[in-house]
Amino acid sequence: MIKAQSKLNETRLASRIGYQFKQPELLKLALTHRSVSHKHNYERLEFLGDSLLGMIVANYLYVAYPHENEGRLTRMRATLVRQEALGKIANDLKLSQNLILSTGELKSGGHHRESILADTVEAIIGAIYVDSGDLNLLQTIVLKWYSPYLDHIEPTDQLKDPKSRLQEYLQARKKPLPVYEVVDIQGDAPNQHFIVECRVDSLPVMKGEGSSRRFAEQAVAADILKFLEQKSE
């Protein structure tokens, strides 16, 4: 019964993604967090998917906005590939239901952590390309995921990263600035994985992770901003 349910979940996920894997183990790998295995996880696929996503979005913007200059196109691309945008795609695909996490990561709310969900979207992009070898097919699938958001993208002149936005949020309310601390570094250079804690006055301590200290800090800052937005609703 458990195997049947697992198979049904995989079928539903493939339907939401819009692609049927010839090698189902690639999809499983794309859903596997490093807390489960330091060796067999989504990080290599994420690396590939990150580059592919950037190229797909850049190509779309180049064709769709022929009169925009390089600077504005760069900012538009950043808007579409940043963590918050990927988190929305992940929620649309209901990826949190299919993530493969360790017990500890699951208990800490990892299946709803935006940084993990964003990484998983990129890993799935990488997995589709490895499985199909078809860049045109991949582009069609990815742009279909993005279709609800493409009409609303604007070439804004201001695009700040999560750390900057969190700092401005706190300064505007005359609150102490966030304190970031690296609490763990896993692996050896150049394949290290950083875990950072962030302390903000009157808020629970939150953690972020990434392939560099900067990425980990950006990830936890984004999660805190999301927490603050939900708190104010």
Long-range contacts (C-beta under 8 A, 24 or more apart in sequence): 9-97, 9-98, 10-98, 13-93, 13-94, 13-95, 13-97, 13-98, 16-92, 16-93, 16-94, 17-93, 17-124, 17-128, 17-141, 18-141, 18-144, 18-145, 19-128, 19-131, 19-132, 19-137, 19-141, 21-127, 21-128, 21-131, 22-131, 22-132, 23-130, 23-131, 26-127, 26-130, 26-131, 27-124, 27-127, 28-100, 29-123, 29-127, 30-120, 30-123, 30-124, 30-126, 30-127, 31-95, 31-98, 31-99, 31-100, 31-120, 31-123, 31-124, 32-100, 33-99, 33-100, 33-101, 33-102, 33-105, 33-110, 33-116, 34-186, 34-193, 35-101, 35-102, 35-104, 35-105, 35-110, 36-100, 36-101, 36-102, 38-186, 38-187, 42-119, 42-120, 42-123, 43-119, 43-123, 43-193, 43-211, 44-126, 45-122, 45-123, 45-124, 45-126, 45-127, 45-130, 46-119, 46-120, 46-122, 46-123, 46-126, 47-126, 48-125, 48-126, 48-129, 48-130, 49-121, 49-122, 49-123, 49-124, 49-125, 49-126, 49-127, 49-129, 50-122, 50-126, 52-125, 52-126, 52-129, 52-135, 52-138, 53-81, 53-122, 53-125, 53-142, 54-81, 56-138, 56-139, 56-142, 56-143, 57-81, 57-146, 59-139, 60-139, 60-143, 60-150, 64-150, 65-155, 68-155, 72-155, 72-157, 73-155, 75-155, 75-156, 75-157, 75-159, 76-153, 76-154, 76-155, 76-156, 78-159, 79-153, 79-156, 79-159, 80-146, 80-149, 80-153, 82-161, 83-114, 83-115, 83-118, 83-162, 83-218, 83-219, 83-222, 84-114, 84-222, 84-226, 85-149, 86-117, 86-118, 86-121, 86-122, 87-114, 87-117, 87-118, 88-149, 89-121, 89-145, 89-146, 90-114, 90-117, 90-118, 90-120, 90-121, 91-117, 92-145, 92-148, 93-121, 93-145, 95-120, 95-121, 95-124, 108-207, 113-223, 114-219, 114-222, 114-223, 114-226, 115-208, 115-209, 115-210, 115-219, 115-220, 115-222, 115-223, 116-209, 161-218, 161-221, 162-218, 162-219, 162-221, 162-222, 162-225, 163-217, 163-218, 163-221, 165-221, 165-225, 166-200, 166-221, 166-224, 166-225, 169-225, 169-228, 170-200, 170-201, 175-200, 175-201, 176-200, 176-201, 178-221, 178-224, 180-217, 180-220, 182-213, 182-216, 183-207, 196-220, 198-224, 200-224, 203-227, 203-228
